Amino acid sequence: PAAPYDLQEPFLKLAFGFMGITDITFVHADGLNFGDEQRDKSLAEAESALQEAVKTW
């Protein structure tokens, strides 16, 4: 639902694409300001996604 408001990913894709880098994986850590429990859950999910992304390098 918030995709129309996301200006970071399109800009980064454009900037890196200009340099020839097109294989980009974004890892999101959303909800970090919604309390400790939500922050910890979001960070754990992001860390897991990073570990999976690193396996493909």
Jmol script that loads the backbone (N, CA, C; Angstrom):
load data "model"
ATOM      1  N   PRO A   1       0.804  -1.209   0.000  1.00  0.00           N
ATOM      2  CA  PRO A   1       0.000   0.000   0.000  1.00  0.00           C
ATOM      3  C   PRO A   1       0.851   1.279   0.000  1.00  0.00           C
ATOM      4  N   ALA A   2       2.054   1.210   0.505  1.00  0.00           N
ATOM      5  CA  ALA A   2       2.889   2.412   0.576  1.00  0.00           C
ATOM      6  C   ALA A   2       3.809   2.554  -0.627  1.00  0.00           C
ATOM      7  N   ALA A   3       3.695   1.659  -1.592  1.00  0.00           N
ATOM      8  CA  ALA A   3       4.596   1.674  -2.755  1.00  0.00           C
ATOM      9  C   ALA A   3       4.623   3.017  -3.486  1.00  0.00           C
ATOM     10  N   PRO A   4       3.503   3.704  -3.667  1.00  0.00           N
ATOM     11  CA  PRO A   4       3.577   4.996  -4.369  1.00  0.00           C
ATOM     12  C   PRO A   4       4.419   6.039  -3.630  1.00  0.00           C
ATOM     13  N   TYR A   5       4.617   5.844  -2.344  1.00  0.00           N
ATOM     14  CA  TYR A   5       5.373   6.806  -1.549  1.00  0.00           C
ATOM     15  C   TYR A   5       6.845   6.437  -1.426  1.00  0.00           C
ATOM     16  N   ASP A   6       7.230   5.305  -1.958  1.00  0.00           N
ATOM     17  CA  ASP A   6       8.620   4.848  -1.882  1.00  0.00           C
ATOM     18  C   ASP A   6       9.427   5.512  -2.990  1.00  0.00           C
ATOM     19  N   LEU A   7      10.234   6.473  -2.625  1.00  0.00           N
ATOM     20  CA  LEU A   7      11.069   7.167  -3.595  1.00  0.00           C
ATOM     21  C   LEU A   7      12.497   6.635  -3.597  1.00  0.00           C
ATOM     22  N   GLN A   8      12.868   5.893  -2.571  1.00  0.00           N
ATOM     23  CA  GLN A   8      14.249   5.433  -2.441  1.00  0.00           C
ATOM     24  C   GLN A   8      14.596   4.343  -3.448  1.00  0.00           C
ATOM     25  N   GLU A   9      13.788   3.305  -3.529  1.00  0.00           N
ATOM     26  CA  GLU A   9      14.110   2.190  -4.434  1.00  0.00           C
ATOM     27  C   GLU A   9      14.188   2.626  -5.894  1.00  0.00           C
ATOM     28  N   PRO A  10      13.192   3.359  -6.402  1.00  0.00           N
ATOM     29  CA  PRO A  10      13.310   3.779  -7.805  1.00  0.00           C
ATOM     30  C   PRO A  10      14.544   4.642  -8.060  1.00  0.00           C
ATOM     31  N   PHE A  11      14.855   5.534  -7.131  1.00  0.00           N
ATOM     32  CA  PHE A  11      16.031   6.381  -7.308  1.00  0.00           C
ATOM     33  C   PHE A  11      17.308   5.554  -7.299  1.00  0.00           C
ATOM     34  N   LEU A  12      17.417   4.625  -6.348  1.00  0.00           N
ATOM     35  CA  LEU A  12      18.621   3.797  -6.272  1.00  0.00           C
ATOM     36  C   LEU A  12      18.748   2.898  -7.497  1.00  0.00           C
ATOM     37  N   LYS A  13      17.636   2.345  -7.967  1.00  0.00           N
ATOM     38  CA  LYS A  13      17.676   1.531  -9.189  1.00  0.00           C
ATOM     39  C   LYS A  13      18.161   2.365 -10.371  1.00  0.00           C
ATOM     40  N   LEU A  14      17.672   3.589 -10.469  1.00  0.00           N
ATOM     41  CA  LEU A  14      18.085   4.479 -11.551  1.00  0.00           C
ATOM     42  C   LEU A  14      19.568   4.819 -11.442  1.00  0.00           C
ATOM     43  N   ALA A  15      20.015   5.192 -10.247  1.00  0.00           N
ATOM     44  CA  ALA A  15      21.407   5.589 -10.056  1.00  0.00           C
ATOM     45  C   ALA A  15      22.359   4.427 -10.325  1.00  0.00           C
ATOM     46  N   PHE A  16      22.067   3.269  -9.765  1.00  0.00           N
ATOM     47  CA  PHE A  16      22.937   2.115  -9.989  1.00  0.00           C
ATOM     48  C   PHE A  16      22.833   1.617 -11.428  1.00  0.00           C
ATOM     49  N   GLY A  17      21.644   1.684 -12.009  1.00  0.00           N
ATOM     50  CA  GLY A  17      21.466   1.285 -13.397  1.00  0.00           C
ATOM     51  C   GLY A  17      22.284   2.150 -14.334  1.00  0.00           C
ATOM     52  N   PHE A  18      22.395   3.421 -14.026  1.00  0.00           N
ATOM     53  CA  PHE A  18      23.216   4.330 -14.822  1.00  0.00           C
ATOM     54  C   PHE A  18      24.670   3.879 -14.828  1.00  0.00           C
ATOM     55  N   MET A  19      25.094   3.240 -13.740  1.00  0.00           N
ATOM     56  CA  MET A  19      26.471   2.737 -13.636  1.00  0.00           C
ATOM     57  C   MET A  19      26.583   1.297 -14.127  1.00  0.00           C
ATOM     58  N   GLY A  20      25.475   0.725 -14.607  1.00  0.00           N
ATOM     59  CA  GLY A  20      25.509  -0.627 -15.140  1.00  0.00           C
ATOM     60  C   GLY A  20      25.187  -1.713 -14.130  1.00  0.00           C
ATOM     61  N   ILE A  21      24.800  -1.328 -12.936  1.00  0.00           N
ATOM     62  CA  ILE A  21      24.455  -2.304 -11.897  1.00  0.00           C
ATOM     63  C   ILE A  21      22.937  -2.459 -11.898  1.00  0.00           C
ATOM     64  N   THR A  22      22.478  -3.630 -12.324  1.00  0.00           N
ATOM     65  CA  THR A  22      21.034  -3.837 -12.443  1.00  0.00           C
ATOM     66  C   THR A  22      20.499  -4.960 -11.550  1.00  0.00           C
ATOM     67  N   ASP A  23      21.373  -5.794 -11.030  1.00  0.00           N
ATOM     68  CA  ASP A  23      20.944  -6.896 -10.162  1.00  0.00           C
ATOM     69  C   ASP A  23      21.012  -6.415  -8.719  1.00  0.00           C
ATOM     70  N   ILE A  24      19.911  -5.860  -8.237  1.00  0.00           N
ATOM     71  CA  ILE A  24      19.867  -5.238  -6.917  1.00  0.00           C
ATOM     72  C   ILE A  24      18.806  -5.940  -6.081  1.00  0.00           C
ATOM     73  N   THR A  25      19.141  -6.233  -4.847  1.00  0.00           N
ATOM     74  CA  THR A  25      18.186  -6.796  -3.901  1.00  0.00           C
ATOM     75  C   THR A  25      18.015  -5.812  -2.757  1.00  0.00           C
ATOM     76  N   PHE A  26      16.794  -5.445  -2.476  1.00  0.00           N
ATOM     77  CA  PHE A  26      16.503  -4.542  -1.371  1.00  0.00           C
ATOM     78  C   PHE A  26      16.003  -5.359  -0.186  1.00  0.00           C
ATOM     79  N   VAL A  27      16.493  -5.036   0.981  1.00  0.00           N
ATOM     80  CA  VAL A  27      16.046  -5.674   2.220  1.00  0.00           C
ATOM     81  C   VAL A  27      15.424  -4.585   3.082  1.00  0.00           C
ATOM     82  N   HIS A  28      14.184  -4.799   3.474  1.00  0.00           N
ATOM     83  CA  HIS A  28      13.452  -3.792   4.233  1.00  0.00           C
ATOM     84  C   HIS A  28      13.397  -4.164   5.712  1.00  0.00           C
ATOM     85  N   ALA A  29      13.528  -3.153   6.538  1.00  0.00           N
ATOM     86  CA  ALA A  29      13.317  -3.303   7.976  1.00  0.00           C
ATOM     87  C   ALA A  29      12.254  -2.274   8.350  1.00  0.00           C
ATOM     88  N   ASP A  30      11.004  -2.644   8.162  1.00  0.00           N
ATOM     89  CA  ASP A  30       9.890  -1.723   8.398  1.00  0.00           C
ATOM     90  C   ASP A  30       9.384  -1.841   9.828  1.00  0.00           C
ATOM     91  N   GLY A  31       8.727  -0.800  10.288  1.00  0.00           N
ATOM     92  CA  GLY A  31       8.088  -0.832  11.595  1.00  0.00           C
ATOM     93  C   GLY A  31       9.046  -0.737  12.764  1.00  0.00           C
ATOM     94  N   LEU A  32      10.181  -0.098  12.567  1.00  0.00           N
ATOM     95  CA  LEU A  32      11.173  -0.020  13.640  1.00  0.00           C
ATOM     96  C   LEU A  32      10.756   0.932  14.757  1.00  0.00           C
ATOM     97  N   ASN A  33       9.810   1.792  14.491  1.00  0.00           N
ATOM     98  CA  ASN A  33       9.385   2.763  15.499  1.00  0.00           C
ATOM     99  C   ASN A  33       8.022   2.427  16.112  1.00  0.00           C
ATOM    100  N   PHE A  34       7.626   1.161  16.052  1.00  0.00           N
ATOM    101  CA  PHE A  34       6.345   0.739  16.608  1.00  0.00           C
ATOM    102  C   PHE A  34       6.501  -0.097  17.876  1.00  0.00           C
ATOM    103  N   GLY A  35       7.528   0.167  18.629  1.00  0.00           N
ATOM    104  CA  GLY A  35       7.741  -0.543  19.881  1.00  0.00           C
ATOM    105  C   GLY A  35       8.835  -1.588  19.767  1.00  0.00           C
ATOM    106  N   ASP A  36       9.324  -1.990  20.921  1.00  0.00           N
ATOM    107  CA  ASP A  36      10.455  -2.916  20.981  1.00  0.00           C
ATOM    108  C   ASP A  36      10.157  -4.264  20.334  1.00  0.00           C
ATOM    109  N   GLU A  37       8.976  -4.798  20.587  1.00  0.00           N
ATOM    110  CA  GLU A  37       8.631  -6.121  20.051  1.00  0.00           C
ATOM    111  C   GLU A  37       8.602  -6.100  18.518  1.00  0.00           C
ATOM    112  N   GLN A  38       7.953  -5.091  17.950  1.00  0.00           N
ATOM    113  CA  GLN A  38       7.879  -4.975  16.491  1.00  0.00           C
ATOM    114  C   GLN A  38       9.261  -4.709  15.901  1.00  0.00           C
ATOM    115  N   ARG A  39      10.054  -3.861  16.575  1.00  0.00           N
ATOM    116  CA  ARG A  39      11.408  -3.572  16.095  1.00  0.00           C
ATOM    117  C   ARG A  39      12.241  -4.840  16.042  1.00  0.00           C
ATOM    118  N   ASP A  40      12.213  -5.610  17.117  1.00  0.00           N
ATOM    119  CA  ASP A  40      12.998  -6.844  17.164  1.00  0.00           C
ATOM    120  C   ASP A  40      12.550  -7.830  16.082  1.00  0.00           C
ATOM    121  N   LYS A  41      11.243  -7.932  15.875  1.00  0.00           N
ATOM    122  CA  LYS A  41      10.710  -8.825  14.833  1.00  0.00           C
ATOM    123  C   LYS A  41      11.166  -8.362  13.445  1.00  0.00           C
ATOM    124  N   SER A  42      11.060  -7.076  13.179  1.00  0.00           N
ATOM    125  CA  SER A  42      11.452  -6.541  11.870  1.00  0.00           C
ATOM    126  C   SER A  42      12.944  -6.720  11.620  1.00  0.00           C
ATOM    127  N   LEU A  43      13.757  -6.465  12.632  1.00  0.00           N
ATOM    128  CA  LEU A  43      15.199  -6.628  12.472  1.00  0.00           C
ATOM    129  C   LEU A  43      15.571  -8.088  12.252  1.00  0.00           C
ATOM    130  N   ALA A  44      14.896  -8.999  12.941  1.00  0.00           N
ATOM    131  CA  ALA A  44      15.168 -10.425  12.749  1.00  0.00           C
ATOM    132  C   ALA A  44      14.797 -10.852  11.326  1.00  0.00           C
ATOM    133  N   GLU A  45      13.673 -10.369  10.825  1.00  0.00           N
ATOM    134  CA  GLU A  45      13.265 -10.694   9.454  1.00  0.00           C
ATOM    135  C   GLU A  45      14.251 -10.118   8.439  1.00  0.00           C
ATOM    136  N   ALA A  46      14.704  -8.892   8.675  1.00  0.00           N
ATOM    137  CA  ALA A  46      15.668  -8.268   7.763  1.00  0.00           C
ATOM    138  C   ALA A  46      17.001  -9.010   7.795  1.00  0.00           C
ATOM    139  N   GLU A  47      17.429  -9.409   8.975  1.00  0.00           N
ATOM    140  CA  GLU A  47      18.688 -10.155   9.087  1.00  0.00           C
ATOM    141  C   GLU A  47      18.588 -11.491   8.353  1.00  0.00           C
ATOM    142  N   SER A  48      17.460 -12.153   8.491  1.00  0.00           N
ATOM    143  CA  SER A  48      17.254 -13.417   7.786  1.00  0.00           C
ATOM    144  C   SER A  48      17.284 -13.201   6.272  1.00  0.00           C
ATOM    145  N   ALA A  49      16.648 -12.140   5.802  1.00  0.00           N
ATOM    146  CA  ALA A  49      16.651 -11.833   4.369  1.00  0.00           C
ATOM    147  C   ALA A  49      18.061 -11.516   3.884  1.00  0.00           C
ATOM    148  N   LEU A  50      18.844 -10.823   4.698  1.00  0.00           N
ATOM    149  CA  LEU A  50      20.236 -10.531   4.337  1.00  0.00           C
ATOM    150  C   LEU A  50      21.056 -11.807   4.239  1.00  0.00           C
ATOM    151  N   GLN A  51      20.854 -12.711   5.186  1.00  0.00           N
ATOM    152  CA  GLN A  51      21.599 -13.968   5.154  1.00  0.00           C
ATOM    153  C   GLN A  51      21.258 -14.764   3.898  1.00  0.00           C
ATOM    154  N   GLU A  52      20.002 -14.746   3.482  1.00  0.00           N
ATOM    155  CA  GLU A  52      19.607 -15.434   2.251  1.00  0.00           C
ATOM    156  C   GLU A  52      20.208 -14.746   1.025  1.00  0.00           C
ATOM    157  N   ALA A  53      20.222 -13.424   1.025  1.00  0.00           N
ATOM    158  CA  ALA A  53      20.769 -12.680  -0.118  1.00  0.00           C
ATOM    159  C   ALA A  53      22.265 -12.927  -0.269  1.00  0.00           C
ATOM    160  N   VAL A  54      22.963 -13.028   0.838  1.00  0.00           N
ATOM    161  CA  VAL A  54      24.416 -13.235   0.793  1.00  0.00           C
ATOM    162  C   VAL A  54      24.746 -14.592   0.176  1.00  0.00           C
ATOM    163  N   LYS A  55      23.882 -15.565   0.337  1.00  0.00           N
ATOM    164  CA  LYS A  55      24.124 -16.903  -0.217  1.00  0.00           C
ATOM    165  C   LYS A  55      24.182 -16.895  -1.741  1.00  0.00           C
ATOM    166  N   THR A  56      23.577 -15.893  -2.369  1.00  0.00           N
ATOM    167  CA  THR A  56      23.550 -15.847  -3.828  1.00  0.00           C
ATOM    168  C   THR A  56      24.739 -15.105  -4.417  1.00  0.00           C
ATOM    169  N   TRP A  57      25.597 -14.546  -3.611  1.00  0.00           N
ATOM    170  CA  TRP A  57      26.754 -13.807  -4.121  1.00  0.00           C
ATOM    171  C   TRP A  57      27.832 -14.744  -4.543  1.00  0.00           C
TER     172      TRP A  57
END
end "model"
wireframe off; spacefill off
backbone 0.3
color backbone group
